[in-house]
């Protein structure tokens, strides 16, 4: 447990978090622009959640020796992982509904008015697809089902790391 607890004070662990999440973002862009799969609003929300994990890796890398910096990185990591998992689960539910064609999602992402990401960075956050469409599968899983797996891993890793930190500090 001490090894897990000390990971968050190591720049390389945060760098690994950053690289893994950024790789998934590049993969999403590959699917969008090279394979011409149009992301839906739920996909865009999941993409935004993954960016929170990317930023957690950046913040953690540069501030891993600071308790305050690690707390910000933990917050970004938890927010991205849990929010992404919830959205991915909702997206899977939309696609697996018996009358999936009746499920629709917004045509435009509903980002906060103070941060309209779809207007600032349309190449990353514009939604052109339909939430109920299953355009891609790998090993029998659709894209949202794979995202449930990915976000579950990020959430589980966060929980294990946090619990080990709390246990080492005798708070748990």
C-alpha angles and dihedrals in degrees: 000000000000089000091055092045093052093049093084091058089056118090092210093061091054090045089055090052090050094048094047094050094042090050089055090050090052089048090054090051090049090054091047101044106023100034092032095228108157115225119227126215092268089052090051092050089051089049090053090050090052089053088058088059091047090054091045088059092049094047092045092049094054098037105032092122092056121078091210092050092049090050090055090047091048090050093051092045094049093044093050096043098044097038090047091049092051093049093045090051091050090049091052089050090053092052095044097048114120090240099033092158088068092057113090133174130207118287092222125040114255099227119161114280090242091056112034095174092175089061097040096045108017092164088065105029109030114117118214103154137080121254094221096053118103103201099158137035135177122190088350095303124115123223094265091049090054089048089055088055093047095046090045089057092048091047093047092048090050091050093048093048093046093048091049090051091049092047093050091050089049091239092120 
